Amino acid sequence: MEALVYFASWACLLLGSAFCIIGGIGLIRLPDFYSRIHGGGITDTLGAGLVMLGLMLQAGWSLVTVKLVLIMLFLLLTSPVASHAIARAARHSGLEPKLAGEDA
């Protein structure tokens, strides 16, 4: 059973790290601001959640796990809200989304 938890935690940590790296690449490669904020916000939330889950599995049942759960809840609530607020502020300031077929 201990080996199963060990491998599951490392799988979560590696998968979460991969999502964070893919999100970072998306911030560079996507064509406009709104695509970048969408790609970064989604992968950041999922990546951080998986990393937190992997750390919780590593910590076992302890006070550290409770703290990680609280951090994970905070991230799951604030990351999408922050992405939405930034996109809304950009739209309010006049930044238009790039439509399909437009040149850069």
Backbone torsions as a table, in degrees:
resi	resn	phi	psi	omega
1	MET	NA	-38.5	-179.8
2	GLU	-64.3	-36.8	178.7
3	ALA	-67.9	-36.0	178.2
4	LEU	-63.9	-44.0	178.0
5	VAL	-65.1	-40.2	178.9
6	TYR	-60.1	-49.2	-179.1
7	PHE	-70.6	-35.5	177.0
8	ALA	-65.4	-39.2	179.3
9	SER	-66.5	-41.7	178.8
10	TRP	-69.0	-33.3	176.3
11	ALA	-64.6	-42.7	177.7
12	CYS	-64.3	-42.6	179.6
13	LEU	-63.4	-44.2	-179.2
14	LEU	-70.0	-41.6	178.9
15	LEU	-66.3	-41.5	176.8
16	GLY	-63.1	-41.8	177.1
17	SER	-63.8	-39.2	178.4
18	ALA	-63.2	-42.3	177.6
19	PHE	-62.6	-40.5	178.7
20	CYS	-64.9	-39.7	178.3
21	ILE	-67.7	-42.1	178.0
22	ILE	-62.6	-39.1	176.5
23	GLY	-63.1	-40.3	176.8
24	GLY	-64.4	-40.0	176.6
25	ILE	-66.4	-38.9	178.1
26	GLY	-62.6	-34.8	177.6
27	LEU	-63.5	-28.6	179.6
28	ILE	-87.1	-40.6	-168.6
29	ARG	-90.5	-24.3	-176.2
30	LEU	-71.7	152.8	-165.4
31	PRO	-76.7	-35.2	-176.2
32	ASP	-135.3	175.0	-174.6
33	PHE	-58.8	-45.6	-175.5
34	TYR	-68.1	-37.6	175.5
35	SER	-65.9	-40.3	-179.8
36	ARG	-65.3	-44.1	-178.4
37	ILE	-68.0	-33.9	177.6
38	HIS	-67.6	-50.3	-179.8
39	GLY	-62.6	-42.0	179.7
40	GLY	-68.7	-40.6	-178.5
41	GLY	-67.3	-41.9	-179.2
42	ILE	-67.4	-51.2	-176.1
43	THR	-70.5	-30.8	178.4
44	ASP	-66.2	-43.7	-179.8
45	THR	-65.5	-47.3	-179.7
46	LEU	-67.0	-43.3	179.9
47	GLY	-63.1	-45.7	179.1
48	ALA	-65.4	-38.2	178.0
49	GLY	-63.0	-42.6	179.1
50	LEU	-68.8	-37.9	177.2
51	VAL	-63.8	-43.6	178.2
52	MET	-62.7	-41.3	177.9
53	LEU	-62.3	-43.1	177.1
54	GLY	-62.1	-40.0	177.4
55	LEU	-67.5	-35.0	177.2
56	MET	-65.3	-40.5	178.1
57	LEU	-65.8	-35.9	178.0
58	GLN	-67.7	-37.0	-175.2
59	ALA	-76.8	-25.3	-176.2
60	GLY	75.2	-164.2	179.8
61	TRP	-85.6	102.6	180.0
62	SER	-156.4	-178.6	177.3
63	LEU	-65.4	-30.9	177.4
64	VAL	-61.0	-40.3	178.7
65	THR	-63.5	-40.5	178.1
66	VAL	-62.6	-43.9	178.4
67	LYS	-63.5	-40.3	178.0
68	LEU	-65.9	-36.7	176.8
69	VAL	-63.3	-43.1	179.0
70	LEU	-65.0	-40.6	176.7
71	ILE	-64.3	-41.9	179.9
72	MET	-64.0	-42.6	176.8
73	LEU	-62.0	-41.6	177.8
74	PHE	-60.8	-45.3	179.7
75	LEU	-65.8	-41.3	-179.2
76	LEU	-67.0	-26.2	177.9
77	LEU	-87.6	-38.9	-172.5
78	THR	-87.7	-32.8	-176.3
79	SER	-63.9	-48.7	177.1
80	PRO	-65.7	-35.9	179.2
81	VAL	-66.2	-41.3	178.6
82	ALA	-65.1	-41.8	177.7
83	SER	-61.9	-42.2	179.2
84	HIS	-65.1	-42.9	-179.3
85	ALA	-64.8	-39.9	179.1
86	ILE	-67.0	-43.6	178.9
87	ALA	-64.8	-39.2	179.3
88	ARG	-67.0	-39.1	177.7
89	ALA	-65.9	-38.1	177.6
90	ALA	-65.7	-41.5	178.4
91	ARG	-65.8	-39.9	179.7
92	HIS	-66.7	-31.7	179.9
93	SER	-81.1	-4.2	174.1
94	GLY	106.1	5.2	178.6
95	LEU	-76.2	115.9	-177.5
96	GLU	-89.7	143.8	175.5
97	PRO	-70.9	149.4	176.3
98	LYS	-77.5	126.5	-179.1
99	LEU	-93.8	159.0	-179.8
100	ALA	-60.8	134.9	177.5
101	GLY	92.8	-9.1	178.1
102	GLU	-80.9	146.2	174.7
103	ASP	-84.6	159.0	-178.4
104	ALA	-69.0	NA	NA
